[in-house]
Amino acid sequence: EINNDFAPNFKFNENGNITGIDLPIKISDDRKKILLLYLWKIQTNRIFILNYYSDIERKIIAIQKHIKSEKR
């Protein structure tokens, strides 16, 4: 769905790779709000995942330190 709003503005080279985008993207205010909500959801999910991975990484480091201290 998001591609339908952006695709007409993409520029492609002869190999089919995206080389740019025509700005401004002309969409209605309602579509803009929907797209902004979609992007907000992506950002919120990304932040959650990064925080989750950071927490797991901290736990792994703590376990590694504990294992090293047990070996001594």
Sequence and secondary structure as in RCSB ss.txt:
>XXXX:A:sequence
EINNDFAPNFKFNENGNITGIDLPIKISDDRKKILLLYLWKIQTNRIFILNYYSDIERKIIAIQKHIKSEKR
>XXXX:A:secstr
 HHHHHGGGEEE TTS EEEE SS    HHHHHHHHHHHHHHHHHHHHHHHHHHHHHHHHHHHHHHHHHHH 
